[in-house]
Amino acid sequence: MVEKLNDAARETALRGLNGWIYDAADDAISHVFKFKDFSEAFGFMSRVALAAEKAGHHPDWSNGYNVVRVKLTTHDAGGLSAKDVALAQAIDRIVG
Ligand SMILES: C[C@H](O)[C@H](O)[C@H]1CNC2=NC(N)=NC(=O)C2=N1
């Protein structure tokens, strides 16, 4: 059973991520990605989808043309967990 991160662990984890914003109300981390066009945005989503399936952990996300809004939280834990941090790191690698 995955556990929520405590405050100290969360702060440490966030320092290792690029531009993710902590949303205390949802105990989640979010990032808005803007791309050249829809094709670039959808390519990003396709790569993230494969990483999510591989991890067995999935984003809550939306797409409008060239913008992808990603929110990560662990539904099974009721908040932010190490799985969210790991997926955020994978997403950071995808965007480079
Ligand atoms: C059974 C459960 O839905 C699965 O273990 C996974 C699927 N993907 C998931 N993704 C996220 N973000 N949180 C979860 O708790 C989660 N659970």
The ligand as an SDF file (V2000), in Angstrom:
LIG
                    3D

 17 18  0  0  0  0  0  0  0  0999 V2000
   -5.9260   -0.2590   -8.8330 C   0  0  0  0  0  0  0  0  0  0  0  0
   -5.3960    1.1480   -8.9760 C   0  0  0  0  0  0  0  0  0  0  0  0
   -6.2640    1.9570   -9.7100 O   0  0  0  0  0  0  0  0  0  0  0  0
   -4.0340    1.1030   -9.6730 C   0  0  0  0  0  0  0  0  0  0  0  0
   -3.1540    0.4680   -8.7980 O   0  0  0  0  0  0  0  0  0  0  0  0
   -3.4360    2.4840   -9.9590 C   0  0  0  0  0  0  0  0  0  0  0  0
   -3.7590    2.9920  -11.3320 C   0  0  0  0  0  0  0  0  0  0  0  0
   -3.1530    4.3190  -11.5240 N   0  0  0  0  0  0  0  0  0  0  0  0
   -3.1360    5.1860  -10.4970 C   0  0  0  0  0  0  0  0  0  0  0  0
   -2.7880    6.4610  -10.6980 N   0  0  0  0  0  0  0  0  0  0  0  0
   -2.8520    7.3670   -9.7050 C   0  0  0  0  0  0  0  0  0  0  0  0
   -2.5170    8.6610   -9.9510 N   0  0  0  0  0  0  0  0  0  0  0  0
   -3.2270    7.0090   -8.4730 N   0  0  0  0  0  0  0  0  0  0  0  0
   -3.5610    5.7550   -8.1330 C   0  0  0  0  0  0  0  0  0  0  0  0
   -3.8840    5.4730   -6.9740 O   0  0  0  0  0  0  0  0  0  0  0  0
   -3.4970    4.7480   -9.1720 C   0  0  0  0  0  0  0  0  0  0  0  0
   -3.7560    3.4560   -8.9390 N   0  0  0  0  0  0  0  0  0  0  0  0
  1  2  1  0
  2  3  1  0
  2  4  1  0
  4  5  1  0
  4  6  1  0
  6  7  1  0
  6 17  1  0
  7  8  1  0
  8  9  1  0
  9 10  2  0
  9 16  1  0
 10 11  1  0
 11 12  1  0
 11 13  2  0
 13 14  1  0
 14 15  2  0
 14 16  1  0
 16 17  2  0
M  END
$$$$
